[in-house]
Structure formats: structure tokens, C-alpha cells
Amino acid sequence: MTRTPLESSVLAAAGYDAAHAKLEIEFQSGDVYTYFAVPKRVFEELLASASKGKFFGQKIANTYPFEKH
């Protein structure tokens, strides 16, 4: 999955697979997580948000099931 670089002190990049509703997040630490059953609008809102780390914390973390790679 292609990831879009993000300007964030927490998140390095994010990618989205619309066919499977999967959101892939790469953190500045290098850790990569895949979040499942994420609506496309949530990915679009993440990209558009002024604070990507804050958006992630409020709308994605602890909301969707995930696995660490």
C-alpha cells in the first residue's frame, strides 16, 4: 500500500486500502500499524486535519481494531 508522508511529530505517513477499508499508519518511531474497518472519510479527514497526531488520538486510536507489523 502506498503511504502519503504526513507533517506530524507523531505520524510519519498514512496509506489507505479502500477495497478492504484498511488504514496503515507509520509512526515517527518506525512502527507500522494497520487499522481495520476504517471508513474512507476518516482517512480523508486525517489527511485534511491541522493536527494529525491529535486527530489520530481522538478518532482512530482505541476506535478501530488493529495489528502491529
N, CA, C and O atoms as CSV, one atom per row, in Angstrom:
chain,resi,resn,atom,element,x,y,z
A,1,MET,N,N,0.853,-1.181,0.000
A,1,MET,CA,C,0.000,0.000,0.000
A,1,MET,C,C,0.898,1.244,0.000
A,1,MET,O,O,1.876,1.319,0.744
A,2,THR,N,N,0.556,2.187,-0.825
A,2,THR,CA,C,1.316,3.432,-0.907
A,2,THR,C,C,0.930,4.335,0.256
A,2,THR,O,O,-0.252,4.547,0.527
A,3,ARG,N,N,1.937,4.862,0.936
A,3,ARG,CA,C,1.681,5.762,2.062
A,3,ARG,C,C,1.981,7.205,1.666
A,3,ARG,O,O,2.920,7.481,0.919
A,4,THR,N,N,1.176,8.099,2.174
A,4,THR,CA,C,1.358,9.530,1.977
A,4,THR,C,C,2.140,10.086,3.159
A,4,THR,O,O,1.722,9.901,4.302
A,5,PRO,N,N,3.262,10.762,2.923
A,5,PRO,CA,C,4.004,11.368,4.038
A,5,PRO,C,C,3.134,12.417,4.749
A,5,PRO,O,O,2.369,13.139,4.109
A,6,LEU,N,N,3.264,12.486,6.070
A,6,LEU,CA,C,2.480,13.426,6.863
A,6,LEU,C,C,3.405,14.379,7.606
A,6,LEU,O,O,4.492,13.998,8.040
A,7,GLU,N,N,2.960,15.619,7.744
A,7,GLU,CA,C,3.690,16.578,8.569
A,7,GLU,C,C,3.138,16.460,9.979
A,7,GLU,O,O,2.088,17.016,10.302
A,8,SER,N,N,3.863,15.727,10.808
A,8,SER,CA,C,3.403,15.458,12.169
A,8,SER,C,C,4.603,15.041,13.001
A,8,SER,O,O,5.525,14.402,12.495
A,9,SER,N,N,4.590,15.400,14.266
A,9,SER,CA,C,5.670,14.974,15.157
A,9,SER,C,C,5.461,13.526,15.613
A,9,SER,O,O,6.378,12.907,16.151
A,10,VAL,N,N,4.264,12.992,15.399
A,10,VAL,CA,C,3.923,11.642,15.839
A,10,VAL,C,C,3.830,10.660,14.667
A,10,VAL,O,O,4.364,9.553,14.730
A,11,LEU,N,N,3.147,11.077,13.603
A,11,LEU,CA,C,2.889,10.214,12.453
A,11,LEU,C,C,3.817,10.555,11.294
A,11,LEU,O,O,3.990,11.726,10.956
A,12,ALA,N,N,4.409,9.540,10.691
A,12,ALA,CA,C,5.303,9.760,9.549
A,12,ALA,C,C,4.553,9.680,8.224
A,12,ALA,O,O,4.809,10.467,7.313
A,13,ALA,N,N,3.612,8.714,8.116
A,13,ALA,CA,C,2.902,8.502,6.859
A,13,ALA,C,C,1.636,7.705,7.100
A,13,ALA,O,O,1.489,7.039,8.125
A,14,ALA,N,N,0.711,7.783,6.131
A,14,ALA,CA,C,-0.529,7.014,6.207
A,14,ALA,C,C,-0.924,6.558,4.818
A,14,ALA,O,O,-0.734,7.278,3.838
A,15,GLY,N,N,-1.477,5.353,4.740
A,15,GLY,CA,C,-1.982,4.832,3.478
A,15,GLY,C,C,-3.338,4.207,3.701
A,15,GLY,O,O,-3.683,3.825,4.820
A,16,TYR,N,N,-4.116,4.101,2.616
A,16,TYR,CA,C,-5.473,3.562,2.740
A,16,TYR,C,C,-5.768,2.601,1.613
A,16,TYR,O,O,-5.450,2.870,0.455
A,17,ASP,N,N,-6.379,1.478,1.954
A,17,ASP,CA,C,-6.829,0.468,1.002
A,17,ASP,C,C,-8.354,0.485,1.033
A,17,ASP,O,O,-8.970,-0.092,1.929
A,18,ALA,N,N,-8.962,1.154,0.043
A,18,ALA,CA,C,-10.416,1.324,0.019
A,18,ALA,C,C,-11.140,-0.002,-0.176
A,18,ALA,O,O,-12.231,-0.183,0.365
A,19,ALA,N,N,-10.570,-0.925,-0.928
A,19,ALA,CA,C,-11.222,-2.207,-1.188
A,19,ALA,C,C,-11.406,-3.027,0.086
A,19,ALA,O,O,-12.350,-3.809,0.199
A,20,HIS,N,N,-10.495,-2.843,1.044
A,20,HIS,CA,C,-10.554,-3.615,2.282
A,20,HIS,C,C,-10.765,-2.746,3.531
A,20,HIS,O,O,-10.753,-3.256,4.651
A,21,ALA,N,N,-10.956,-1.442,3.336
A,21,ALA,CA,C,-11.175,-0.483,4.438
A,21,ALA,C,C,-10.072,-0.591,5.483
A,21,ALA,O,O,-10.336,-0.625,6.685
A,22,LYS,N,N,-8.822,-0.645,5.001
A,22,LYS,CA,C,-7.666,-0.742,5.898
A,22,LYS,C,C,-6.869,0.559,5.851
A,22,LYS,O,O,-6.594,1.100,4.780
A,23,LEU,N,N,-6.510,1.040,7.017
A,23,LEU,CA,C,-5.687,2.234,7.163
A,23,LEU,C,C,-4.345,1.808,7.740
A,23,LEU,O,O,-4.283,1.157,8.783
A,24,GLU,N,N,-3.288,2.178,7.058
A,24,GLU,CA,C,-1.945,1.841,7.526
A,24,GLU,C,C,-1.279,3.120,8.013
A,24,GLU,O,O,-1.216,4.115,7.290
A,25,ILE,N,N,-0.786,3.083,9.236
A,25,ILE,CA,C,-0.128,4.241,9.839
A,25,ILE,C,C,1.324,3.891,10.149
A,25,ILE,O,O,1.612,2.875,10.783
A,26,GLU,N,N,2.227,4.745,9.694
A,26,GLU,CA,C,3.636,4.622,10.071
A,26,GLU,C,C,3.938,5.759,11.038
A,26,GLU,O,O,3.702,6.928,10.735
A,27,PHE,N,N,4.456,5.402,12.191
A,27,PHE,CA,C,4.787,6.388,13.210
A,27,PHE,C,C,6.221,6.881,13.009
A,27,PHE,O,O,7.017,6.233,12.330
A,28,GLN,N,N,6.538,8.017,13.598
A,28,GLN,CA,C,7.892,8.561,13.509
A,28,GLN,C,C,8.907,7.585,14.080
A,28,GLN,O,O,10.075,7.614,13.691
A,29,SER,N,N,8.488,6.727,14.989
A,29,SER,CA,C,9.376,5.724,15.593
A,29,SER,C,C,9.755,4.625,14.604
A,29,SER,O,O,10.701,3.870,14.833
A,30,GLY,N,N,8.998,4.541,13.487
A,30,GLY,CA,C,9.217,3.481,12.509
A,30,GLY,C,C,8.222,2.345,12.642
A,30,GLY,O,O,8.131,1.497,11.754
A,31,ASP,N,N,7.472,2.312,13.740
A,31,ASP,CA,C,6.448,1.284,13.908
A,31,ASP,C,C,5.338,1.483,12.880
A,31,ASP,O,O,4.985,2.613,12.541
A,32,VAL,N,N,4.791,0.367,12.386
A,32,VAL,CA,C,3.701,0.408,11.413
A,32,VAL,C,C,2.527,-0.397,11.965
A,32,VAL,O,O,2.693,-1.529,12.418
A,33,TYR,N,N,1.346,0.203,11.918
A,33,TYR,CA,C,0.118,-0.442,12.372
A,33,TYR,C,C,-0.905,-0.405,11.246
A,33,TYR,O,O,-0.967,0.557,10.481
A,34,THR,N,N,-1.703,-1.454,11.152
A,34,THR,CA,C,-2.839,-1.483,10.235
A,34,THR,C,C,-4.110,-1.467,11.065
A,34,THR,O,O,-4.266,-2.259,11.994
A,35,TYR,N,N,-5.018,-0.559,10.724
A,35,TYR,CA,C,-6.318,-0.424,11.383
A,35,TYR,C,C,-7.381,-0.917,10.411
A,35,TYR,O,O,-7.332,-0.611,9.220
A,36,PHE,N,N,-8.345,-1.683,10.926
A,36,PHE,CA,C,-9.334,-2.352,10.094
A,36,PHE,C,C,-10.717,-1.711,10.224
A,36,PHE,O,O,-11.052,-1.118,11.250
A,37,ALA,N,N,-11.516,-1.848,9.150
A,37,ALA,CA,C,-12.900,-1.342,9.107
A,37,ALA,C,C,-12.952,0.179,9.282
A,37,ALA,O,O,-13.854,0.715,9.926
A,38,VAL,N,N,-11.970,0.855,8.696
A,38,VAL,CA,C,-11.894,2.319,8.779
A,38,VAL,C,C,-12.558,2.915,7.541
A,38,VAL,O,O,-12.136,2.619,6.423
A,39,PRO,N,N,-13.578,3.743,7.710
A,39,PRO,CA,C,-14.213,4.380,6.550
A,39,PRO,C,C,-13.227,5.312,5.815
A,39,PRO,O,O,-12.347,5.915,6.429
A,40,LYS,N,N,-13.398,5.408,4.515
A,40,LYS,CA,C,-12.508,6.254,3.713
A,40,LYS,C,C,-12.535,7.700,4.198
A,40,LYS,O,O,-11.512,8.384,4.170
A,41,ARG,N,N,-13.693,8.162,4.639
A,41,ARG,CA,C,-13.798,9.561,5.088
A,41,ARG,C,C,-12.872,9.829,6.275
A,41,ARG,O,O,-12.378,10.946,6.427
A,42,VAL,N,N,-12.631,8.826,7.114
A,42,VAL,CA,C,-11.737,9.005,8.265
A,42,VAL,C,C,-10.308,9.231,7.766
A,42,VAL,O,O,-9.594,10.079,8.301
A,43,PHE,N,N,-9.890,8.480,6.749
A,43,PHE,CA,C,-8.573,8.690,6.145
A,43,PHE,C,C,-8.487,10.095,5.538
A,43,PHE,O,O,-7.495,10.798,5.730
A,44,GLU,N,N,-9.515,10.493,4.817
A,44,GLU,CA,C,-9.533,11.826,4.196
A,44,GLU,C,C,-9.497,12.923,5.254
A,44,GLU,O,O,-8.822,13.937,5.075
A,45,GLU,N,N,-10.220,12.725,6.352
A,45,GLU,CA,C,-10.223,13.709,7.440
A,45,GLU,C,C,-8.849,13.775,8.118
A,45,GLU,O,O,-8.398,14.846,8.524
A,46,LEU,N,N,-8.196,12.619,8.234
A,46,LEU,CA,C,-6.840,12.598,8.797
A,46,LEU,C,C,-5.907,13.449,7.944
A,46,LEU,O,O,-5.168,14.284,8.466
A,47,LEU,N,N,-5.943,13.237,6.639
A,47,LEU,CA,C,-5.065,13.999,5.739
A,47,LEU,C,C,-5.352,15.494,5.795
A,47,LEU,O,O,-4.438,16.307,5.660
A,48,ALA,N,N,-6.606,15.858,5.992
A,48,ALA,CA,C,-7.006,17.273,5.990
A,48,ALA,C,C,-6.858,17.946,7.352
A,48,ALA,O,O,-6.933,19.172,7.441
A,49,SER,N,N,-6.652,17.180,8.397
A,49,SER,CA,C,-6.641,17.757,9.747
A,49,SER,C,C,-5.404,18.617,9.985
A,49,SER,O,O,-4.325,18.352,9.455
A,50,ALA,N,N,-5.594,19.648,10.794
A,50,ALA,CA,C,-4.486,20.554,11.122
A,50,ALA,C,C,-3.472,19.859,12.023
A,50,ALA,O,O,-2.269,20.084,11.897
A,51,SER,N,N,-3.962,19.008,12.939
A,51,SER,CA,C,-3.090,18.253,13.835
A,51,SER,C,C,-3.360,16.766,13.632
A,51,SER,O,O,-4.314,16.210,14.175
A,52,LYS,N,N,-2.505,16.141,12.845
A,52,LYS,CA,C,-2.713,14.739,12.504
A,52,LYS,C,C,-2.578,13.826,13.722
A,52,LYS,O,O,-3.327,12.859,13.857
A,53,GLY,N,N,-1.632,14.125,14.601
A,53,GLY,CA,C,-1.468,13.329,15.807
A,53,GLY,C,C,-2.680,13.415,16.717
A,53,GLY,O,O,-3.115,12.407,17.274
A,54,LYS,N,N,-3.221,14.603,16.868
A,54,LYS,CA,C,-4.415,14.796,17.698
A,54,LYS,C,C,-5.608,14.080,17.078
A,54,LYS,O,O,-6.367,13.414,17.782
A,55,PHE,N,N,-5.778,14.213,15.758
A,55,PHE,CA,C,-6.875,13.532,15.073
A,55,PHE,C,C,-6.758,12.023,15.262
A,55,PHE,O,O,-7.741,11.346,15.563
A,56,PHE,N,N,-5.545,11.504,15.083
A,56,PHE,CA,C,-5.318,10.079,15.266
A,56,PHE,C,C,-5.729,9.636,16.668
A,56,PHE,O,O,-6.430,8.637,16.832
A,57,GLY,N,N,-5.293,10.376,17.662
A,57,GLY,CA,C,-5.602,10.030,19.045
A,57,GLY,C,C,-7.087,10.068,19.360
A,57,GLY,O,O,-7.582,9.246,20.131
A,58,GLN,N,N,-7.803,11.023,18.765
A,58,GLN,CA,C,-9.223,11.192,19.070
A,58,GLN,C,C,-10.133,10.314,18.228
A,58,GLN,O,O,-11.174,9.870,18.711
A,59,LYS,N,N,-9.762,10.053,16.970
A,59,LYS,CA,C,-10.688,9.400,16.040
A,59,LYS,C,C,-10.284,8.000,15.585
A,59,LYS,O,O,-11.117,7.264,15.056
A,60,ILE,N,N,-9.019,7.618,15.783
A,60,ILE,CA,C,-8.560,6.328,15.246
A,60,ILE,C,C,-8.073,5.396,16.351
A,60,ILE,O,O,-8.557,4.271,16.476
A,61,ALA,N,N,-7.125,5.857,17.143
A,61,ALA,CA,C,-6.595,5.027,18.237
A,61,ALA,C,C,-7.734,4.649,19.177
A,61,ALA,O,O,-8.585,5.482,19.490
A,62,ASN,N,N,-7.751,3.412,19.622
A,62,ASN,CA,C,-8.778,2.906,20.535
A,62,ASN,C,C,-10.187,2.916,19.943
A,62,ASN,O,O,-11.163,2.745,20.673
A,63,THR,N,N,-10.305,3.114,18.623
A,63,THR,CA,C,-11.611,3.095,17.961
A,63,THR,C,C,-11.731,1.893,17.030
A,63,THR,O,O,-12.781,1.252,16.972
A,64,TYR,N,N,-10.665,1.590,16.306
A,64,TYR,CA,C,-10.688,0.518,15.307
A,64,TYR,C,C,-9.745,-0.604,15.719
A,64,TYR,O,O,-8.713,-0.361,16.344
A,65,PRO,N,N,-10.110,-1.844,15.361
A,65,PRO,CA,C,-9.186,-2.957,15.630
A,65,PRO,C,C,-7.912,-2.776,14.817
A,65,PRO,O,O,-7.948,-2.223,13.718
A,66,PHE,N,N,-6.798,-3.234,15.348
A,66,PHE,CA,C,-5.514,-3.018,14.670
A,66,PHE,C,C,-4.565,-4.173,14.892
A,66,PHE,O,O,-4.769,-5.020,15.762
A,67,GLU,N,N,-3.524,-4.184,14.084
A,67,GLU,CA,C,-2.405,-5.094,14.313
A,67,GLU,C,C,-1.114,-4.350,14.030
A,67,GLU,O,O,-1.037,-3.511,13.133
A,68,LYS,N,N,-0.109,-4.677,14.816
A,68,LYS,CA,C,1.212,-4.083,14.639
A,68,LYS,C,C,2.026,-4.980,13.706
A,68,LYS,O,O,1.942,-6.205,13.784
A,69,HIS,N,N,2.800,-4.373,12.839
A,69,HIS,CA,C,3.648,-5.151,11.904
A,69,HIS,C,C,5.013,-5.362,12.471
A,69,HIS,O,O,5.857,-5.991,11.831
